[in-house]
Amino acid sequence: DTGVSQDPRHKITKRGQNVTFRCDPISEHNRLYWYRQTLGQGPEFLTYFQNEAQLEKSRLLSDRFSAERPKGSFSTLEIQRTEQGDSAMYLCASSLESRPGLAGLVEQFFGPGTRLTVL
Amino acid sequence: AQSVTQLDSHVSVSEGTPVLLRCNYSSSYSPSLFWYVQHPNKGLQLLLKYTSAATLVKGINGFEAEFKKSETSFHLTKPSAHMSDAAEYFCVVTPVKLGSGANNLFFGTGTRLTVIP
């Protein structure tokens, strides 16, 4: 399967613990996005990377959240000192932006998500 | 600012009858509009997209949507529902800004489609 993959698919943790999620985008895609989806809501943008550079972060991304894409391929999203309010589905998406300014025209391909439950 | 309003949180139709999922948008820029579908335990899948070409957009699995600028609407339709269409559907807007960086997707809250046999 050459789509976007995410690991783990499910994570249950206790409040205060740290968790890390991984996303492997489609191999030639230069953009990678993280979204969060809570129950009954649509996904909300968290952050995105152009190759290895993190270019934008949402106000939803508190100081406890950090994301990396060290070699411009896979990405990790870490949440430190988890809180019950962090319980959500974390989605990763990737796209190929071939020409600047055309990003709004390009499809984002989504992974299956990582469901986080904080007890 | 960009936002999407999906007017119905839940739509129920009988198999073989038409489907209408309503969506209104707001955008400070010329928008691109998308419909995504989310089946349980599966990733979001693109159904169709509007990017300022033809206003009537055809997508996969017999779905189509019409962009109406005067009504700021992008409703999703299908002539005949199939059991496999039961899923969550999201209307999505993103601004098309030449020279800009991100194209963050702004999702609606979703419409759950139930198909009754």
Boltz contact constraints between the chains, C-beta under 6 A:
constraints:
  - contact:
      token1: [A, 41]
      token2: [B, 109]
      max_distance: 6.0
  - contact:
      token1: [A, 42]
      token2: [B, 90]
      max_distance: 6.0
  - contact:
      token1: [A, 42]
      token2: [B, 107]
      max_distance: 6.0
  - contact:
      token1: [A, 42]
      token2: [B, 108]
      max_distance: 6.0
  - contact:
      token1: [A, 42]
      token2: [B, 109]
      max_distance: 6.0
  - contact:
      token1: [A, 42]
      token2: [B, 110]
      max_distance: 6.0
  - contact:
      token1: [A, 43]
      token2: [B, 107]
      max_distance: 6.0
  - contact:
      token1: [A, 45]
      token2: [B, 104]
      max_distance: 6.0
  - contact:
      token1: [A, 48]
      token2: [B, 102]
      max_distance: 6.0
  - contact:
      token1: [A, 55]
      token2: [B, 101]
      max_distance: 6.0
  - contact:
      token1: [A, 56]
      token2: [B, 102]
      max_distance: 6.0
  - contact:
      token1: [A, 101]
      token2: [B, 98]
      max_distance: 6.0
  - contact:
      token1: [A, 101]
      token2: [B, 99]
      max_distance: 6.0
  - contact:
      token1: [A, 103]
      token2: [B, 103]
      max_distance: 6.0
  - contact:
      token1: [A, 104]
      token2: [B, 32]
      max_distance: 6.0
  - contact:
      token1: [A, 104]
      token2: [B, 94]
      max_distance: 6.0
  - contact:
      token1: [A, 104]
      token2: [B, 96]
      max_distance: 6.0
  - contact:
      token1: [A, 104]
      token2: [B, 103]
      max_distance: 6.0
  - contact:
      token1: [A, 105]
      token2: [B, 32]
      max_distance: 6.0
  - contact:
      token1: [A, 105]
      token2: [B, 51]
      max_distance: 6.0
  - contact:
      token1: [A, 107]
      token2: [B, 46]
      max_distance: 6.0
  - contact:
      token1: [A, 110]
      token2: [B, 43]
      max_distance: 6.0
  - contact:
      token1: [A, 110]
      token2: [B, 44]
      max_distance: 6.0
  - contact:
      token1: [A, 111]
      token2: [B, 43]
      max_distance: 6.0
  - contact:
      token1: [A, 112]
      token2: [B, 43]
      max_distance: 6.0
